[in-house]
């Protein structure tokens, strides 16, 4: 007869030198996020839809929001769609003390068939999972979350403006709700989703420039190697408010974030909360579309990845996709590499700097007309410590073509690689 060892969790049998355990632990496992358990609490009255032309980004909220909570013993609660309203938080909640706050930015669009659509939402879900892991927050099944998002969007589809350049912004958010003041990861969390109808992110007055301006900043750093810049954490944004206000005071729209290098170079990382691109003419007549490499200091934007893909598709041998407004004979090369201030200056002096633009969920694609840069020598391209693009007041053809292509795909007017996902 084999010897046995009885433990508090069950009985372990040793059979032919191998341990075989029988557990008596009947504790239920924490519940997974389950979209089938969705509860909907209807609003008594619905809000009037405001005129889209007066929408301010993120200001107007829709009728409903989605909420679910995680507790370590019970797991995720049944998700609930309920009337939009305040949240109840303990003053000692981790999110208020140590900032374990994660969010995503997505949009819903109306297709020609009147159905709401999402743009490559699985990439957002994958990025959200990485951000949650980095903040050591409780995880969940992102497929279940995407199902819930689609259900919420379907319910709120009347809020999606049916105008070019307009959409319904989606903000999934996860915050730590552990109530102890000890410095530790939060083992409880609140997941909620709010919606906001929105128009163009950068609004120009009549007759104004089609481009935006940047102030290069190196004394304030957005992110650093080994930090959290490659994740969508709320704490990444708070430190940008002061330098952004300084840029505004000097007459610039956004910040160009620089990261000083040991060799004295200033490496370009992001534009405000957007990804940076530059178009450079090559000796052979082709054009390099260059964006900084994902080195951990840069957020892997969905629009960034999509632009790189479309640039490559434009120059593919099949010619199955062409960027609007660009000739099929123009070969574009998508390149991810380090970009420095010296690179910009050299390309400008050589006459090879064609366009600079930025990409993001909010703006989609925005052209950059001028950049305030201290320390540059005066040249034909650099005057009064500013790098000025040749067509500084107009959206460049590459940026404009990408903007139009993405808009057509997002709304389902152009079918491309299943990027536009119908909410059903």
C-alpha positions in Angstrom: 0.0 0.0 0.0 1.4 3.4 -1.0 2.1 5.8 1.8 -0.1 8.9 2.0 0.4 12.4 3.2 -2.8 14.3 4.3 -2.7 18.1 4.0 -5.2 20.9 4.7 -6.0 21.1 1.0 -6.6 17.4 0.4 -4.8 14.1 0.2 -1.6 13.4 -1.6 -1.0 9.8 -2.7 2.5 8.6 -3.7 2.0 6.1 -6.5 5.2 4.5 -8.0 7.2 7.5 -6.8 4.7 10.0 -8.4 2.6 12.4 -6.3 -1.1 12.4 -7.2 -3.2 15.0 -5.4 -6.9 15.1 -4.7 -8.0 18.5 -3.6 -10.7 19.2 -1.1 -10.6 22.9 -1.9 -14.1 23.8 -3.0 -13.5 27.6 -3.0 -15.1 29.1 -6.2 -12.8 30.7 -8.6 -13.2 34.5 -9.2 -15.7 35.1 -11.9 -14.5 36.1 -15.4 -16.0 39.0 -17.2 -19.1 37.6 -18.8 -20.9 39.5 -21.5 -23.9 37.1 -21.3 -24.7 38.4 -17.8 -25.2 41.9 -19.1 -27.9 43.9 -17.2 -29.5 47.0 -18.9 -31.1 49.6 -16.8 -33.0 52.0 -19.1 -33.0 55.8 -18.8 -36.4 57.3 -17.9 -35.8 60.1 -20.3 -33.2 60.5 -23.1 -31.1 63.6 -23.6 -31.7 65.8 -26.7 -29.0 65.4 -29.4 -27.0 68.7 -29.7 -26.2 70.2 -33.1 -22.9 68.5 -34.2 -21.3 71.7 -35.4 -21.1 72.9 -31.8 -19.6 69.7 -30.3 -16.4 70.2 -28.2 -14.2 67.2 -28.0 -15.1 65.0 -25.0 -17.5 67.5 -23.5 -21.0 66.0 -24.3 -21.8 62.6 -22.8 -24.4 60.1 -24.1 -27.3 58.7 -22.1 -25.6 55.5 -21.0 -22.4 54.1 -19.6 -21.2 50.6 -18.9 -19.9 49.5 -15.5 -18.5 46.4 -13.9 -16.4 45.8 -10.8 -13.7 43.3 -9.7 -13.2 42.0 -6.2 -10.5 39.4 -5.5 -12.8 36.9 -3.9 -15.8 37.1 -6.3 -14.2 38.3 -9.5 -16.0 40.5 -12.1 -19.5 41.5 -11.4 -22.3 41.2 -13.9 -21.7 44.1 -16.3 -24.4 46.8 -16.3 -25.4 49.4 -18.9 -27.1 52.1 -17.0 -27.8 55.9 -17.1 -24.6 58.0 -17.2 -23.8 59.4 -13.8 -21.2 59.9 -11.1 -19.1 57.0 -9.7 -18.8 56.3 -6.0 -15.2 55.8 -4.8 -13.6 55.5 -1.4 -11.2 58.4 -0.7 -8.4 56.0 -0.2 -8.9 54.2 -3.5 -5.6 53.3 -5.3 -6.6 55.3 -8.4 -6.7 58.5 -6.3 -3.5 57.8 -4.5 -1.1 56.0 -6.8 -2.6 56.4 -10.3 -3.2 52.8 -11.5 -5.5 54.2 -14.2 -5.7 52.8 -17.7 -7.8 53.7 -20.6 -8.3 53.3 -24.4 -9.4 55.6 -27.1 -11.7 54.3 -29.9 -14.4 55.6 -32.2 -17.6 54.4 -33.7 -18.7 55.6 -37.1 -21.9 55.3 -39.2 -21.6 53.3 -42.4 -23.5 53.9 -45.6 -26.0 51.3 -44.4 -26.7 53.3 -41.2 -25.0 50.6 -39.0 -22.4 51.6 -36.4 -18.8 50.5 -37.0 -15.6 50.2 -35.1 -12.1 50.6 -36.6 -9.7 47.7 -35.9 -11.0 47.3 -32.4 -9.0 44.1 -31.6 -5.8 46.2 -31.7 -7.3 48.4 -29.0 -8.2 45.4 -26.9 -4.7 44.0 -27.2 -3.1 47.3 -26.2 -5.6 47.7 -23.3 -4.5 44.2 -22.0 -0.8 45.2 -22.2 -1.5 48.5 -20.3 -3.5 46.7 -17.6 -0.6 44.2 -17.2 1.9 47.1 -16.9 -0.3 48.7 -14.2 -0.7 45.4 -12.3 -4.5 45.7 -12.5 -6.9 42.7 -12.5 -7.1 41.2 -16.0 -10.2 40.1 -18.0 -11.3 38.6 -21.3 -11.0 41.4 -23.8 -13.2 39.5 -26.3 -16.0 39.8 -23.7 -15.3 43.5 -23.3 -15.4 44.0 -27.1 -18.8 42.3 -27.1 -20.0 44.7 -24.4 -18.7 47.7 -26.3 -20.6 46.7 -29.4 -23.8 46.3 -27.4 -23.3 49.7 -25.8 -22.6 51.3 -29.2 -25.7 49.7 -30.8 -27.8 51.0 -27.9 -26.3 54.5 -28.3 -26.1 54.6 -32.2 -28.4 57.7 -32.4 -25.5 59.7 -30.9 -23.2 59.0 -33.8 -23.1 62.2 -35.9 -23.8 61.5 -39.6 -21.4 64.0 -41.0 -17.9 63.7 -42.5 -15.2 63.9 -39.9 -17.6 63.2 -37.0 -17.8 60.1 -34.8 -18.7 58.8 -31.4 -15.6 58.6 -29.1 -15.4 55.6 -26.9 -13.4 55.7 -23.6 -13.0 52.3 -21.9 -11.3 52.9 -18.5 -10.0 50.6 -15.8 -9.0 52.1 -12.4 -7.7 50.5 -9.2 -10.1 50.6 -6.3 -8.1 49.0 -3.4 -8.8 51.1 -0.3 -5.6 50.6 1.7 -2.9 53.3 1.7 -0.1 50.8 1.5 2.0 51.2 -1.6 1.0 48.0 -3.5 -0.8 46.9 -6.6 -4.6 47.2 -6.6 -6.3 43.8 -6.3 -9.7 45.4 -7.0 -10.8 47.4 -9.9 -13.6 49.3 -11.6 -14.1 49.0 -15.4 -16.4 51.5 -17.1 -17.0 52.8 -20.6 -18.3 56.3 -21.5 -19.2 57.8 -24.9 -18.9 61.3 -26.3 -20.0 62.5 -29.8 -17.2 64.5 -31.4 -16.2 66.4 -34.5 -12.8 67.3 -35.9 -10.2 67.5 -33.2 -8.4 70.5 -34.6 -10.9 73.1 -35.6 -9.7 76.0 -37.8 -11.4 79.3 -38.1 -12.6 80.3 -41.5 -9.7 81.1 -43.7 -7.2 79.7 -41.2 -4.4 77.3 -41.7 -5.0 73.6 -42.5 -1.9 72.7 -40.5 -0.9 72.8 -36.8 2.2 74.2 -35.1 4.5 72.5 -32.6 6.9 73.7 -29.9 9.8 71.3 -29.4 10.3 70.6 -25.7 13.3 68.9 -24.1 13.4 70.3 -20.6 10.2 68.4 -19.9 10.2 64.7 -20.8 7.0 62.8 -21.6 8.5 59.3 -21.3 11.8 57.5 -20.8 13.3 54.1 -21.5 11.9 51.5 -19.2 9.0 53.7 -18.2 5.3 53.6 -19.2 5.3 55.7 -22.4 4.5 52.7 -24.5 1.2 52.1 -22.6 -2.0 54.1 -22.3 -1.9 55.1 -18.6 -3.4 58.2 -17.2 -0.2 59.1 -15.4 1.5 59.7 -18.8 -0.8 62.6 -19.5 -0.7 64.6 -16.3 2.9 65.6 -16.7 2.1 67.1 -20.2 -0.3 69.8 -19.0 2.3 72.3 -17.8 4.5 72.2 -21.0 1.3 72.3 -23.1 0.2 75.5 -21.4 3.6 77.0 -22.0 3.4 76.0 -25.7 0.0 77.6 -25.9 1.3 80.8 -24.4 3.9 81.0 -27.1 1.3 80.5 -29.9 1.8 76.9 -30.7 -0.9 74.2 -30.9 0.9 71.1 -29.6 4.2 69.9 -28.1 6.9 68.0 -30.0 8.4 65.8 -27.3 12.1 65.4 -27.4 14.3 63.0 -25.5 17.9 64.1 -24.9 20.5 61.5 -26.0 24.0 61.0 -24.3 25.7 62.2 -27.5 23.9 65.5 -27.3 21.3 64.7 -29.9 17.6 65.4 -29.3 15.5 62.4 -30.3 11.9 63.0 -31.4 9.3 60.8 -29.8 5.7 62.0 -30.0 3.5 65.0 -30.9 1.3 65.8 -27.8 -0.5 62.5 -27.5 0.0 61.5 -31.1 2.6 59.7 -33.3 5.1 61.6 -35.4 5.7 61.1 -39.2 7.9 62.8 -41.7 8.0 62.4 -45.5 11.5 62.7 -47.0 12.4 62.7 -50.7 15.1 60.2 -51.8 17.7 60.5 -54.5 15.9 57.9 -56.7 12.7 59.9 -56.6 10.9 57.6 -54.1 9.7 58.9 -50.7 10.5 57.6 -47.3 7.6 57.8 -44.8 9.5 57.7 -41.5 8.2 57.4 -37.9 10.1 56.9 -34.7 10.7 53.3 -33.7 8.6 51.8 -30.8 11.3 51.8 -28.2 9.1 51.8 -25.1 8.8 55.6 -25.0 6.2 55.8 -27.8 2.6 54.6 -27.7 1.9 52.0 -30.5 -1.0 53.9 -32.1 -3.7 52.1 -34.0 -3.7 54.9 -36.6 0.1 54.8 -36.7 0.2 51.1 -37.6 -2.6 51.6 -40.1 -0.8 54.4 -41.9 2.4 52.3 -42.1 0.3 49.5 -43.6 -1.4 51.7 -46.2 1.9 53.2 -47.2 3.3 49.8 -47.9 0.1 48.8 -49.7 0.3 51.8 -52.0 3.7 50.7 -53.4 2.9 46.9 -53.6 3.2 45.3 -56.9 -0.5 44.3 -57.0 -1.6 48.0 -56.8 -4.7 46.7 -55.0 -4.7 49.9 -52.9 -3.8 53.4 -53.7 -3.6 56.4 -51.4 -6.1 59.0 -52.8 -4.4 61.9 -54.6 -1.1 60.1 -55.0 0.1 58.7 -58.4 0.4 54.9 -58.6 3.9 55.4 -59.9 5.1 57.1 -56.6 6.8 54.6 -54.5 6.5 55.1 -50.8 8.7 53.3 -48.2 7.4 52.9 -44.6 10.4 53.1 -42.2 10.6 52.9 -38.4 13.8 54.4 -37.1 15.2 57.0 -34.7 14.5 60.6 -35.8 16.4 63.5 -34.3 16.2 67.3 -34.5 19.4 67.2 -36.6 17.7 64.9 -39.1 14.9 67.4 -39.6 17.4 70.3 -40.0 19.5 68.4 -42.5 16.5 67.3 -44.6 15.2 70.8 -44.6 18.5 72.3 -45.7 18.9 69.7 -48.4 15.4 70.5 -49.7 14.3 66.9 -49.1 11.8 67.6 -46.3 8.4 67.2 -48.0 5.9 66.8 -45.1 5.6 66.4 -41.4 2.4 65.0 -39.9 1.0 63.3 -36.9 -1.6 60.5 -36.3 -3.9 59.5 -33.6 -7.4 58.3 -32.8 -8.7 61.8 -32.1 -7.2 63.7 -35.0 -6.7 60.8 -37.4 -4.1 62.6 -39.5 -2.9 66.3 -39.0 -0.3 68.1 -41.1 2.4 70.2 -39.3 3.3 73.5 -40.8 6.0 74.8 -38.4 8.0 73.8 -35.4 9.6 76.0 -32.8 13.1 74.8 -32.2 15.7 76.5 -30.0 19.3 76.2 -30.9 19.1 75.8 -34.7 21.2 77.9 -37.0 19.5 80.3 -39.4 19.0 78.8 -42.8 16.5 79.1 -45.7 14.3 76.5 -43.9 15.0 77.8 -40.3 14.0 81.4 -39.5 13.5 82.9 -36.1 14.2 79.6 -34.4 11.4 77.9 -36.4 11.5 75.1 -38.9 8.9 76.1 -41.5 7.6 73.6 -44.1 7.4 74.7 -47.8 3.6 74.6 -47.8 3.2 75.6 -44.1 -0.5 76.6 -44.4 -1.7 73.6 -46.4 -2.2 69.9 -45.7 0.4 67.9 -47.5 -0.8 65.5 -50.2 0.5 62.4 -48.4 -1.1 63.3 -45.1 -4.3 64.3 -46.9 -4.4 61.1 -48.8 -4.0 59.0 -45.7 -6.6 61.1 -43.9 -9.1 60.5 -46.7 -8.3 56.8 -47.0 -8.7 56.1 -43.3 -11.9 58.1 -43.2 -13.4 56.0 -46.0 -12.3 52.7 -44.4 -13.5 53.7 -40.9 -17.0 54.6 -42.2 -17.3 51.5 -44.4 -17.3 53.4 -47.7 -14.1 51.6 -48.6 -13.7 47.9 -47.7 -10.2 47.1 -46.7 -8.9 44.0 -45.0 -11.9 43.8 -42.6 -10.7 46.9 -40.7 -14.2 48.2 -40.4 -16.2 46.0 -38.0 -20.0 46.3 -37.8 -21.5 46.4 -34.3 -24.2 43.8 -34.1 
